[in-house]
Amino acid sequence: MINISKIVLGTVQFGCQYGINSAGRPNEEEVRRILAYATEAGITKLDTSSAYGDSEKVLGECMPNGAQFQIISKYPKSDMSVKDMFMASLERLKVQKLYGYLLHHFEVYRNNPNVWDEFRALREEGLVEKIGFSLYSAEELELLLANNVDFDILQYPRNIFDKQFDAYLPMLKERGVEVHVRSTFLQGLFFKDRNALPEKLQPLKPYLQQLDDYAQKHQMTISELAMNYNVQNQYLGGVLIGVDTLEQLKTNIQMVSDRPIDLEIEVQEKELLNPVNWK
């Protein structure tokens, strides 16, 4: 059995409506149940951001007594300094330090590379263990590598359709970088009715059919297939999942397995792998 601690609980849903199939924000009682179950199940990391509505505040209010989660938050595009935003996050989360702190919007670094010095200062002060970036494209990673930026942790999208960062994984592991991936279910697209896709997403229908065919042949659900495709990758340190309900979390945890997956799908319309382009 794969170690459940590889699962990172994403908490954007706790603070705002999110995702193509979201059932809506859970109330605080449900968040408490989700966090308590996550602790029991062996999940050790939470992912949040100052940009996720009041997700940080909800976490601070609902954290189970004695929970020892490693929390990763993010600095969004803001007029506040990195330090001020970080300290506000600590206050909302009711913690003394963070496990990880990421730059949420890469354009902030692109426009002002010196912002990274503020992240390094947090790490040097011992306020955060690991610093890094939330990325959307491999081109952004290329810029960081070209600039010799000393990041410890990265988060980016990866799923059966979107593998743009895979060529960098061995090098990142060699450098000791912790890699977390999100969008395992491509923000819910994998579960959409194949015959009710918006016109913009019609080009993805044949690839979704390939997904269905493999799942049917191997008697797996699409969820199992997509989840374990990421969880089983030896180079990944964390796989983010977001849930609206306790039942969703239980279901996600139950489907984690070491059953081998031998599936490669190459999507040609790569621009459609970024949900920003779905509108």
C-alpha positions in Angstrom: 0.0 0.0 0.0 1.2 3.5 -0.9 2.0 5.7 2.0 -1.1 8.0 2.6 1.3 10.7 3.8 2.0 11.5 0.2 -1.5 13.0 0.0 -1.5 16.8 0.6 -5.0 18.1 1.6 -5.7 21.2 -0.5 -8.0 23.7 1.3 -9.1 26.2 -1.3 -12.6 24.8 -1.1 -12.7 25.8 2.6 -12.4 29.5 1.7 -14.1 29.9 -1.7 -16.0 28.2 -4.5 -13.6 26.3 -6.7 -13.5 23.8 -9.5 -15.7 22.8 -12.4 -17.6 20.3 -10.3 -17.4 21.8 -6.8 -20.4 21.0 -4.6 -19.8 24.2 -2.7 -18.0 25.3 0.4 -18.2 23.0 3.4 -19.4 24.6 6.7 -17.0 24.8 9.6 -18.3 21.6 11.3 -17.6 19.7 8.1 -14.2 21.2 7.9 -13.5 20.0 11.5 -14.6 16.5 10.5 -12.4 16.5 7.4 -9.3 17.7 9.3 -9.9 15.2 12.1 -10.2 12.3 9.7 -7.2 13.5 7.7 -5.1 13.3 10.9 -6.3 9.8 11.7 -5.7 8.6 8.1 -2.1 9.8 8.2 -2.2 12.9 6.1 0.5 15.3 7.3 0.4 18.3 5.0 -2.2 21.0 4.3 -2.0 23.5 1.4 -3.6 26.9 1.6 -3.0 30.5 0.5 -3.8 34.1 1.4 -5.6 34.2 -1.9 -8.1 31.4 -1.0 -10.8 33.6 0.4 -10.8 32.9 4.2 -9.3 29.4 4.0 -6.5 30.3 6.4 -8.9 31.7 8.9 -11.2 28.7 8.7 -8.2 26.4 9.2 -7.1 28.4 12.2 -10.6 28.0 13.7 -11.1 24.4 12.9 -7.8 22.7 13.5 -8.2 19.6 15.8 -6.5 19.8 19.2 -3.0 18.3 19.0 -2.9 18.2 15.2 0.6 18.4 13.9 0.0 19.3 10.2 2.8 20.8 8.1 1.1 23.8 6.5 2.1 25.3 3.2 0.7 28.7 2.4 1.4 31.2 -0.4 2.1 34.9 -1.1 -0.2 36.2 -3.8 0.1 39.4 -5.8 -0.3 42.1 -3.2 0.7 45.6 -2.1 1.7 44.1 1.3 5.3 43.0 1.8 6.1 39.3 1.8 6.9 39.5 5.6 3.7 41.3 6.5 1.6 38.9 4.4 3.4 35.9 5.9 2.9 37.2 9.5 -0.8 37.8 8.8 -1.1 34.2 7.6 0.5 32.9 10.8 -2.0 34.9 12.8 -5.0 33.6 10.8 -3.7 30.0 11.0 -2.9 30.4 14.7 0.6 28.9 14.3 4.2 30.0 15.0 5.8 28.9 11.8 5.0 27.3 8.4 6.4 24.2 6.7 6.4 25.9 3.3 5.7 29.3 1.8 5.3 29.7 -2.0 5.1 32.6 -4.3 1.5 32.1 -5.6 1.6 34.3 -8.8 4.8 33.9 -10.9 4.3 37.3 -12.5 5.3 38.9 -9.2 8.8 37.3 -9.5 9.0 38.0 -13.2 8.3 41.7 -12.6 10.6 41.9 -9.6 13.1 39.0 -9.0 14.3 40.7 -5.8 11.1 39.6 -4.1 12.8 36.3 -3.7 15.2 37.9 -1.1 12.2 38.4 1.1 11.4 34.7 1.0 14.9 33.8 1.8 14.8 36.1 4.8 11.8 34.2 6.2 13.7 30.9 5.8 16.9 32.4 7.4 14.8 33.6 10.4 13.5 30.1 10.9 9.9 31.1 10.3 9.5 28.7 7.4 11.3 25.5 6.6 10.9 25.5 2.8 10.3 28.2 0.2 9.4 28.0 -3.4 7.0 28.7 -6.2 3.6 27.7 -7.5 4.1 27.3 -11.2 1.8 26.9 -14.2 4.3 26.4 -17.1 7.7 24.8 -17.7 8.9 28.1 -19.1 8.6 29.6 -15.6 10.8 26.8 -14.2 13.3 27.4 -16.9 13.6 31.0 -15.8 14.2 30.1 -12.2 16.9 27.6 -13.2 18.5 30.1 -15.5 18.6 32.6 -12.6 20.0 30.0 -10.1 17.1 30.5 -7.7 17.6 28.4 -4.5 14.1 27.1 -4.0 13.3 24.0 -1.8 9.7 23.2 -2.9 7.6 23.5 -6.1 4.0 23.0 -6.8 2.6 22.7 -10.3 -0.2 21.0 -12.3 0.3 17.3 -13.3 -2.1 14.7 -14.5 -2.5 12.0 -17.1 -3.0 14.7 -19.8 -0.5 17.4 -18.5 3.1 16.1 -18.1 5.0 19.3 -19.1 7.3 19.2 -16.1 8.2 15.5 -16.1 11.5 15.9 -17.9 12.7 18.0 -15.0 11.8 15.6 -12.2 15.1 13.6 -12.0 17.1 16.9 -11.8 14.8 18.3 -9.2 15.1 15.2 -7.1 18.9 15.4 -7.3 18.7 18.9 -6.1 16.6 17.9 -3.1 13.6 19.9 -4.2 10.2 18.7 -2.8 7.7 18.5 -5.7 3.9 18.7 -5.1 1.5 18.4 -7.9 -2.1 19.7 -8.2 -4.9 19.3 -10.7 -4.7 15.5 -10.5 -8.3 15.4 -11.9 -7.7 18.4 -14.2 -10.0 20.5 -12.0 -12.9 18.0 -12.4 -12.7 17.8 -16.2 -12.1 14.0 -16.0 -15.5 13.5 -14.5 -17.5 15.7 -16.9 -20.2 14.1 -19.1 -18.4 13.3 -22.3 -21.4 14.3 -24.3 -22.0 17.6 -22.5 -18.5 19.2 -22.9 -18.5 22.9 -23.8 -17.6 23.6 -27.4 -14.2 24.9 -26.3 -13.3 21.6 -24.7 -14.6 19.3 -27.5 -11.1 18.7 -28.8 -10.3 16.8 -25.5 -13.2 14.3 -26.0 -11.0 11.7 -27.8 -8.5 11.8 -25.0 -11.2 11.4 -22.4 -12.4 8.4 -24.3 -8.9 6.9 -24.1 -9.1 7.4 -20.3 -12.5 5.7 -20.2 -11.4 2.8 -22.3 -8.3 2.1 -20.1 -10.4 2.4 -16.9 -13.1 0.0 -18.2 -10.5 -2.5 -19.5 -8.8 -2.6 -16.1 -11.9 -2.3 -14.0 -10.9 0.9 -12.4 -12.7 4.2 -11.8 -11.5 7.4 -13.5 -10.7 8.6 -10.0 -8.5 5.6 -9.1 -6.7 5.9 -12.4 -6.0 9.6 -12.1 -5.1 9.6 -8.5 -2.7 6.7 -8.6 -1.1 7.9 -11.8 0.3 10.7 -9.7 0.7 9.0 -6.3 2.8 6.2 -7.7 5.3 8.6 -9.4 8.6 8.1 -7.5 9.7 11.7 -8.0 6.7 13.3 -6.5 6.7 14.3 -2.8 3.1 15.3 -2.6 -0.2 15.0 -4.5 -2.8 17.6 -3.7 -6.4 16.7 -3.4 -9.2 19.1 -2.6 -12.5 18.0 -1.0 -15.9 19.5 -0.3 -17.0 16.8 2.1 -15.7 14.2 4.5 -17.1 11.4 2.3 -15.0 12.7 -0.6 -11.9 12.6 1.5 -12.7 9.0 2.6 -13.3 8.0 -1.0 -10.0 9.6 -2.2 -8.0 7.9 0.5 -9.6 4.5 -0.1 -8.6 4.5 -3.8 -4.9 5.1 -3.2 -3.1 1.9 -4.2 0.0 0.4 -5.7 -1.8 -1.3 -8.6 0.4 -0.6 -11.6 -0.8 1.9 -14.2 0.6 1.6 -17.8 -1.1 4.5 -19.6 0.3 7.3 -21.6 -1.9 9.9 -23.4 -0.4 12.6 -25.4 -2.7 15.6 -25.8 -1.8 17.8 -28.8 -4.0 20.8 -27.8 -1.8 21.7 -24.9 -3.4 25.1 -24.4 -6.6 23.4 -23.3 -4.7 21.8 -20.4 -4.7 25.2 -18.6 -8.2 25.9 -17.2 -7.6 29.6 -17.7 -8.2 28.9 -21.4 -11.5 27.1 -20.9 -13.5 30.4 -20.8 
